[in-house]
């Protein structure tokens, strides 16, 4: 019993077309993946906390420098000798 090549080719093409059509139908049924909103994420909160810590440290440093400068002015200038100029 001989099966013609064109018949086998036609059956294979029909099967391939059916599988492709069912795969496309499944792709259309899939729901898009939703990412978690950034509001619930801990990363922005951690970044905000880090920025606040840096800002607080900067303010404290500036305050310390202002106090130091005021004390220096009150005492009549810097107490250390100026560095010699290099030739």
N, C-alpha and C positions, 0 to 999 in steps of 0.2 A: 504494500500500500504506500503509494507516493503522495506526499502533500506538496502542493505547489508552493514555491517560494513566495509568490505574491500574496497568497492566502496567509501564510505565517507572518509576513511583514505587515499585512493589514491588521491582523489580530494584535500584534505587538504595538502598532501605532495607536490602535483604539484603546488598549489598556493604558498606554502612556498618557494619552489625552484624558482619560477618565481619572487617573491618579493626579494629574496636574490640576484638573478642575476641582477635585475634592480638596486639594491642598490650598488652592486659592480661596475656596469657600471658608476653610478653617482660619486662614489668615484674616479674613474680614470679620470673623466673629470674635477675635481676641480683643480684650479690653486693653487700652493703652496703659502702660505702667505709670502710676502716679508716684512721684517722689514725695518724701515727707516734707511738709512745709518748713521753711527755715525758722519759723517761730518756735517750733518744738525742739529745734536743734540746740545742743549745749555749746556748740562752737562759737556762735556770735556772743553768747553770754560770757564765755571765757575770754574772748577777745575784748569785750567791753570792760570786764574786770581788770584785765591787764593794762588797758589804756588808762583806767581810773587810777591804778596803782602808780603808773609812771607819772601821771599828772600830779598826784599827791606828793611823790618823791621830788618832782621838779619844784613844786611850790615850797616844800620844806627846805630844799637846797637854796632856793632864792632868798627865803626868809633868813636862813643862817648867814648867807653872804651879805645881806643888808645889815644885819646886826653886827657882823664882823667889820664892815666898812664904817658903820657909825661909831663903833668903839675905837677904831683906828683914828678917825677924825677927831674924836674927843680927846685922845691922848696926844694929839699933835702930830700925827703922821705915822708912817710905818717905822717900826723900831729896828728892823733889820737894815743892814747896810746895803746900798745898791751894788749890784754886781759890776765888776770892772768891764770896761768896753774892750773887746778883743780887737787887736790891730790887724 
